[in-house]
Amino acid sequence: MPTITFHKQGQTFTDEVKPQTNLVVRAGIRQFPYPNLRYECGMGKCSKCACRVIAGAEHLPPPNWKEKKQLGERLEQGYRLACQLWIEHDIELAQDDLPAPAPVAAGTVAVTTVAAVTTEGVDA
């Protein structure tokens, strides 16, 4: 049975799981790595479950199109989406304390500040 080692907020959690296990599915039914794994959609759309693979990457399949779209350059840093991985071998993962920035599609603008607009002082 594969052993999962999961690092988050300076703590390390370890457990054995059955082969073909998906960590987001397990967390959704309140099993390890719940409550420590951050996730939301479970479908590769939000990237909240992004984890850095510390060991065991050689046993993972190549990143799929969802991971390429959501993670971009973070793939080169060893990140993968936990929701897209079905664990077959021992693996060691770390999840950052802060969520990753949401990807911004080409041709769009990310709004970081909104200010109120008034007509005060404007001639009508």
LUMLODO-954121 format. One record per residue (C-alpha): x, y, z. Coordinates in Angstrom, 1 decimal, padded with zeros to 4 digits, always signed. Example, Ala and Ser with C-alpha at 12.3 -4.5 7.8 and 13.67 -1.06 7.14 Angstrom:
BEGIN
+--------+--------+--------+
!      x !      y !      z !
+--------+--------+--------+
! +012.3 ! -004.5 ! +007.8 !
! +013.7 ! -001.1 ! +007.1 !
+--------+--------+--------+
END
This chain:
BEGIN
+--------+--------+--------+
!      x !      y !      z !
+--------+--------+--------+
! +000.0 ! +000.0 ! +000.0 !
! +001.4 ! +003.5 ! -000.9 !
! +002.5 ! +005.7 ! +001.9 !
! +001.5 ! +009.4 ! +001.7 !
! +003.7 ! +012.0 ! +003.5 !
! +002.0 ! +015.4 ! +003.5 !
! +003.5 ! +018.6 ! +004.8 !
! +001.5 ! +021.7 ! +005.7 !
! +002.0 ! +024.6 ! +008.0 !
! +005.2 ! +023.1 ! +009.5 !
! +003.6 ! +019.8 ! +010.3 !
! +004.0 ! +016.4 ! +008.7 !
! +001.2 ! +013.9 ! +008.3 !
! +001.7 ! +010.3 ! +007.1 !
! -000.7 ! +007.5 ! +006.3 !
! -001.1 ! +004.5 ! +004.1 !
! -003.7 ! +004.4 ! +001.4 !
! -005.0 ! +001.9 ! -001.1 !
! -003.6 ! +001.9 ! -004.6 !
! -005.5 ! +004.1 ! -007.1 !
! -006.4 ! +006.6 ! -004.3 !
! -007.2 ! +010.2 ! -005.0 !
! -006.4 ! +012.5 ! -002.0 !
! -009.2 ! +015.0 ! -002.8 !
! -011.8 ! +012.2 ! -002.9 !
! -010.5 ! +010.9 ! +000.5 !
! -010.5 ! +014.4 ! +002.0 !
! -014.1 ! +014.8 ! +000.8 !
! -015.2 ! +011.8 ! +002.8 !
! -013.3 ! +013.0 ! +005.8 !
! -010.4 ! +010.6 ! +005.5 !
! -006.6 ! +011.4 ! +005.5 !
! -005.5 ! +014.0 ! +004.4 !
! -008.6 ! +015.7 ! +005.8 !
! -008.7 ! +018.4 ! +007.3 !
! -005.3 ! +019.5 ! +006.2 !
! -005.5 ! +019.3 ! +002.4 !
! -006.9 ! +022.5 ! +000.9 !
! -009.2 ! +021.8 ! -002.0 !
! -012.5 ! +023.1 ! -003.5 !
! -013.8 ! +021.8 ! -006.8 !
! -012.1 ! +018.5 ! -007.2 !
! -012.2 ! +018.8 ! -011.0 !
! -008.9 ! +020.6 ! -011.9 !
! -010.7 ! +024.0 ! -012.3 !
! -009.6 ! +026.0 ! -009.2 !
! -006.0 ! +024.9 ! -008.4 !
! -006.6 ! +025.2 ! -004.7 !
! -005.4 ! +021.6 ! -004.2 !
! -002.0 ! +022.4 ! -005.8 !
! +000.8 ! +020.6 ! -004.0 !
! +004.6 ! +020.5 ! -004.5 !
! +005.8 ! +016.9 ! -005.1 !
! +008.9 ! +016.4 ! -002.9 !
! +009.4 ! +012.7 ! -003.7 !
! +007.8 ! +010.2 ! -005.9 !
! +007.2 ! +012.3 ! -009.0 !
! +008.8 ! +009.7 ! -011.2 !
! +005.8 ! +007.4 ! -010.5 !
! +003.2 ! +010.0 ! -011.6 !
! +001.8 ! +010.3 ! -015.1 !
! +002.7 ! +013.4 ! -017.1 !
! +000.6 ! +016.5 ! -016.2 !
! -002.8 ! +016.5 ! -018.0 !
! -004.2 ! +019.5 ! -019.8 !
! -006.1 ! +020.7 ! -016.7 !
! -002.8 ! +020.8 ! -014.7 !
! -001.0 ! +022.6 ! -017.6 !
! -003.7 ! +025.2 ! -017.8 !
! -004.1 ! +025.8 ! -014.0 !
! -000.4 ! +025.5 ! -012.9 !
! +001.5 ! +026.9 ! -015.9 !
! +005.1 ! +027.7 ! -014.8 !
! +004.4 ! +026.1 ! -011.4 !
! +004.7 ! +022.7 ! -013.1 !
! +008.4 ! +023.4 ! -013.5 !
! +008.6 ! +024.0 ! -009.8 !
! +007.2 ! +020.5 ! -009.1 !
! +003.6 ! +021.4 ! -008.4 !
! +000.7 ! +019.1 ! -009.3 !
! -003.1 ! +019.2 ! -008.7 !
! -003.9 ! +016.6 ! -006.0 !
! -007.4 ! +016.2 ! -007.5 !
! -005.8 ! +014.9 ! -010.8 !
! -003.6 ! +012.3 ! -009.2 !
! -004.4 ! +008.7 ! -008.5 !
! -001.7 ! +007.5 ! -006.2 !
! -000.1 ! +004.1 ! -006.9 !
! +003.3 ! +004.5 ! -005.2 !
! +004.8 ! +006.2 ! -002.1 !
! +004.7 ! +010.0 ! -002.5 !
! +005.7 ! +013.1 ! -000.4 !
! +003.7 ! +016.3 ! -001.0 !
! +003.7 ! +019.8 ! +000.5 !
! +001.0 ! +022.4 ! +000.3 !
! +001.8 ! +026.0 ! +000.8 !
! +000.0 ! +028.0 ! +003.5 !
! -001.3 ! +030.6 ! +001.1 !
! -003.5 ! +029.8 ! -001.9 !
! -002.0 ! +030.1 ! -005.4 !
! -003.0 ! +033.2 ! -007.4 !
! -005.9 ! +032.5 ! -009.7 !
! -004.8 ! +032.2 ! -013.3 !
! -005.8 ! +035.1 ! -015.5 !
! -006.9 ! +034.3 ! -019.1 !
! -005.2 ! +036.2 ! -021.9 !
! -007.0 ! +039.4 ! -022.9 !
! -008.5 ! +039.9 ! -019.4 !
! -007.7 ! +042.3 ! -016.7 !
! -007.3 ! +041.3 ! -013.0 !
! -009.1 ! +043.9 ! -010.8 !
! -007.4 ! +044.3 ! -007.4 !
! -009.0 ! +047.5 ! -006.1 !
! -012.5 ! +049.0 ! -006.6 !
! -013.3 ! +052.6 ! -005.7 !
! -016.7 ! +054.2 ! -005.4 !
! -017.5 ! +056.6 ! -008.2 !
! -019.7 ! +059.6 ! -007.5 !
! -021.1 ! +062.5 ! -009.6 !
! -020.4 ! +065.0 ! -006.8 !
! -018.7 ! +068.1 ! -008.2 !
! -019.5 ! +067.2 ! -011.8 !
! -021.7 ! +069.6 ! -013.8 !
! -024.6 ! +067.8 ! -015.4 !
+--------+--------+--------+
END
